[in-house]
Amino acid sequence: MTEQKRDHRRNSPSTGALRPGDFASVLERNIHVLRNKRQEEANQAGLQDRIADTITRFSGSMLFVYLHLALVGAWTAINVELVPGIAPFDPSFVILATVASVEAIFLSTFVLISQNRAAAEADRRAELDLQTNLLSEHEITRLLSLTIAIAEHLGIQDASDPSLKELQKHVAPEKVLDRLAEDEKENET
């Protein structure tokens, strides 16, 4: 095998042809590869991103809610003098409100950091979906052309159906995007 062919195979996003009965193994392979890819991305995240994700995960848990209920309940009980032997330290609850406000600022920032990372990941997956769909469309169009050629060779009348000629055309994604933008503008007016 030439070096050029080896480079092409190494850089190709495709795998080899399936053998009969390989569907389950391909499915398992894909699950395994995607899981490993997700783990690899998580491992490549910086310290700051991991901290933000950890805080976001914890602040979105029921344990976080229970801890806050206990803290606010104890704070309230002490400051309305329901706990004997402990003098109120925040009778107007100004300190509690300040602490809660500062906490809300930081938590919302951590959530936004995590959402930005999740959005970037979703964009990468959407790009993968788009590329896979475009490849599938190309392959289906090519298969249709071959099937029509076979049908014409065999003299099958359905091969001359005019709708098949339209289906044989490749989809231009930029034209589809332009059309979607036009439709969006029309719906806004």
ZANUFI-25493 format. One record per residue (C-alpha): residue number from 1; residue in three letters; x, y, z. Coordinates in Angstrom, 1 decimal, always signed. Example, Ala and Ser with C-alpha at 12.3 -4.5 7.8 and 13.67 -1.06 7.14 Angstrom:
! ZANUFI-25493
   seq   type       px       py       pz
     1    ALA    +12.3     -4.5     +7.8
     2    SER    +13.7     -1.1     +7.1
! end
This chain:
! ZANUFI-25493
   seq   type       px       py       pz
     1    MET     +0.0     +0.0     +0.0
     2    THR     +1.4     +3.4     -0.9
     3    GLU     +2.1     +6.0     +1.7
     4    GLN     -0.5     +8.3     +0.2
     5    LYS     -3.2     +5.6     +0.5
     6    ARG     -2.2     +5.0     +4.1
     7    ASP     -2.4     +8.7     +4.9
     8    HIS     -5.9     +8.8     +3.3
     9    ARG     -7.1     +5.9     +5.3
    10    ARG     -5.6     +7.3     +8.6
    11    ASN     -7.2    +10.7     +8.0
    12    SER    -10.5     +9.4     +6.7
    13    PRO    -13.5     +9.7     +9.0
    14    SER    -14.9     +6.4     +7.7
    15    THR    -14.3     +2.9     +8.9
    16    GLY    -14.0     -0.3     +6.8
    17    ALA    -17.0     -2.0     +5.2
    18    LEU    -19.4     -4.0     +7.4
    19    ARG    -19.5     -7.7     +7.3
    20    PRO    -22.8     -9.5     +7.6
    21    GLY    -23.9     -9.6    +11.2
    22    ASP    -21.6     -6.8    +12.2
    23    PHE    -24.3     -4.3    +13.1
    24    ALA    -24.3     -5.1    +16.9
    25    SER    -20.5     -4.9    +17.0
    26    VAL    -20.5     -1.6    +15.1
    27    LEU    -23.2     -0.2    +17.5
    28    GLU    -21.0     -1.3    +20.5
    29    ARG    -17.9     +0.2    +18.9
    30    ASN    -19.7     +3.5    +18.3
    31    ILE    -21.0     +3.6    +21.9
    32    HIS    -17.5     +2.9    +23.2
    33    VAL    -15.9     +5.5    +20.9
    34    LEU    -18.4     +8.2    +21.8
    35    ARG    -18.0     +7.4    +25.6
    36    ASN    -14.2     +7.6    +25.3
    37    LYS    -14.4    +10.8    +23.3
    38    ARG    -16.6    +12.4    +26.0
    39    GLN    -14.2    +11.2    +28.7
    40    GLU    -11.2    +12.6    +26.7
    41    GLU    -13.0    +16.0    +26.4
    42    ALA    -13.7    +16.0    +30.1
    43    ASN    -10.0    +15.2    +30.9
    44    GLN     -8.9    +18.0    +28.6
    45    ALA    -11.0    +20.6    +30.5
    46    GLY     -9.0    +23.1    +32.4
    47    LEU     -9.0    +23.3    +36.2
    48    GLN    -11.3    +26.3    +36.1
    49    ASP    -13.9    +24.5    +33.9
    50    ARG    -13.8    +21.5    +36.2
    51    ILE    -14.3    +23.6    +39.3
    52    ALA    -17.2    +25.4    +37.6
    53    ASP    -18.8    +22.1    +36.6
    54    THR    -18.3    +20.6    +40.1
    55    ILE    -19.9    +23.7    +41.7
    56    THR    -22.8    +23.7    +39.1
    57    ARG    -23.4    +20.0    +39.6
    58    PHE    -23.5    +20.4    +43.4
    59    SER    -25.6    +23.5    +43.3
    60    GLY    -28.1    +21.7    +41.2
    61    SER    -28.5    +18.8    +43.7
    62    MET    -31.0    +18.1    +46.4
    63    LEU    -28.2    +18.0    +49.0
    64    PHE    -27.6    +21.7    +48.1
    65    VAL    -31.3    +22.5    +48.7
    66    TYR    -31.3    +20.6    +52.0
    67    LEU    -28.2    +22.3    +53.3
    68    HIS    -29.7    +25.7    +52.4
    69    LEU    -32.9    +24.9    +54.1
    70    ALA    -31.1    +23.9    +57.2
    71    LEU    -28.8    +26.9    +57.1
    72    VAL    -31.6    +29.4    +56.5
    73    GLY    -33.9    +27.7    +59.0
    74    ALA    -31.2    +27.8    +61.7
    75    TRP    -30.3    +31.4    +60.8
    76    THR    -34.0    +32.4    +61.1
    77    ALA    -34.6    +30.5    +64.3
    78    ILE    -31.6    +32.1    +66.0
    79    ASN    -32.5    +35.6    +64.8
    80    VAL    -36.1    +35.5    +65.8
    81    GLU    -34.9    +34.2    +69.3
    82    LEU    -36.3    +30.7    +69.0
    83    VAL    -33.0    +29.2    +70.1
    84    PRO    -32.4    +29.8    +73.8
    85    GLY    -28.9    +30.7    +74.9
    86    ILE    -27.8    +32.1    +71.4
    87    ALA    -28.2    +35.8    +70.9
    88    PRO    -29.5    +37.1    +67.6
    89    PHE    -26.7    +38.4    +65.3
    90    ASP    -28.8    +39.4    +62.3
    91    PRO    -32.2    +40.5    +63.6
    92    SER    -33.0    +42.4    +60.4
    93    PHE    -31.7    +39.6    +58.1
    94    VAL    -29.6    +42.1    +56.2
    95    ILE    -26.5    +39.8    +56.5
    96    LEU    -28.5    +36.8    +55.3
    97    ALA    -29.8    +38.8    +52.3
    98    THR    -26.3    +40.0    +51.4
    99    VAL    -24.8    +36.5    +51.7
   100    ALA    -27.7    +35.1    +49.6
   101    SER    -27.2    +37.8    +46.9
   102    VAL    -23.4    +37.3    +46.7
   103    GLU    -24.0    +33.5    +46.5
   104    ALA    -26.5    +34.0    +43.7
   105    ILE    -24.1    +36.1    +41.7
   106    PHE    -21.3    +33.5    +42.0
   107    LEU    -23.7    +30.5    +41.3
   108    SER    -25.2    +32.2    +38.2
   109    THR    -21.7    +32.8    +36.9
   110    PHE    -20.7    +29.2    +37.5
   111    VAL    -23.9    +28.0    +35.8
   112    LEU    -23.2    +30.3    +32.8
   113    ILE    -19.6    +29.0    +32.5
   114    SER    -20.9    +25.4    +32.5
   115    GLN    -23.7    +26.3    +30.0
   116    ASN    -21.2    +27.9    +27.6
   117    ARG    -19.1    +24.7    +27.7
   118    ALA    -22.3    +22.6    +27.1
   119    ALA    -23.4    +24.9    +24.2
   120    ALA    -19.9    +24.5    +22.6
   121    GLU    -20.2    +20.7    +22.9
   122    ALA    -23.7    +20.8    +21.5
   123    ASP    -22.5    +22.9    +18.6
   124    ARG    -19.7    +20.3    +17.9
   125    ARG    -22.3    +17.5    +18.0
   126    ALA    -24.7    +19.4    +15.7
   127    GLU    -21.8    +19.9    +13.3
   128    LEU    -21.1    +16.2    +13.4
   129    ASP    -24.8    +15.5    +12.7
   130    LEU    -24.9    +17.9     +9.8
   131    GLN    -21.7    +16.4     +8.2
   132    THR    -23.1    +12.9     +8.7
   133    ASN    -26.4    +13.9     +7.2
   134    LEU    -24.7    +15.5     +4.2
   135    LEU    -22.6    +12.4     +3.6
   136    SER    -25.7    +10.2     +3.9
   137    GLU    -27.6    +12.5     +1.4
   138    HIS    -24.6    +12.2     -1.0
   139    GLU    -24.5     +8.4     -0.7
   140    ILE    -28.3     +8.1     -1.1
   141    THR    -28.2    +10.3     -4.2
   142    ARG    -25.4     +8.3     -5.7
   143    LEU    -27.2     +5.0     -4.9
   144    LEU    -30.4     +6.4     -6.5
   145    SER    -28.4     +7.3     -9.7
   146    LEU    -26.9     +3.8     -9.8
   147    THR    -30.4     +2.2     -9.2
   148    ILE    -31.9     +4.3    -12.0
   149    ALA    -29.1     +3.3    -14.4
   150    ILE    -29.7     -0.4    -13.5
   151    ALA    -33.5     +0.1    -14.0
   152    GLU    -32.9     +1.8    -17.4
   153    HIS    -30.5     -1.0    -18.5
   154    LEU    -33.2     -3.5    -17.6
   155    GLY    -35.9     -1.5    -19.4
   156    ILE    -38.0     -0.8    -16.3
   157    GLN    -40.4     +2.0    -17.1
   158    ASP    -40.4     +3.6    -13.7
   159    ALA    -36.8     +4.6    -14.3
   160    SER    -38.0     +7.4    -16.5
   161    ASP    -40.2     +9.0    -13.8
   162    PRO    -39.4    +12.7    -13.8
   163    SER    -39.5    +13.0    -10.0
   164    LEU    -36.4    +10.7     -9.9
   165    LYS    -34.4    +13.2    -11.9
   166    GLU    -35.0    +15.8     -9.2
   167    LEU    -34.1    +13.4     -6.5
   168    GLN    -30.8    +12.7     -8.3
   169    LYS    -29.6    +16.2     -7.7
   170    HIS    -27.3    +16.8     -4.8
   171    VAL    -28.5    +19.1     -2.1
   172    ALA    -26.5    +22.3     -1.7
   173    PRO    -26.5    +23.1     +2.0
   174    GLU    -25.8    +26.8     +1.5
   175    LYS    -29.0    +27.1     -0.7
   176    VAL    -31.0    +25.3     +2.0
   177    LEU    -29.7    +27.7     +4.7
   178    ASP    -30.5    +30.7     +2.4
   179    ARG    -34.0    +29.4     +1.9
   180    LEU    -34.5    +28.9     +5.6
   181    ALA    -33.3    +32.5     +6.2
   182    GLU    -35.8    +33.8     +3.6
   183    ASP    -38.6    +31.8     +5.2
   184    GLU    -37.7    +33.2     +8.6
   185    LYS    -37.8    +36.8     +7.3
   186    GLU    -41.1    +36.1     +5.7
   187    ASN    -42.6    +34.8     +8.9
   188    GLU    -41.3    +37.8    +10.9
   189    THR    -43.2    +40.2     +8.7
! end
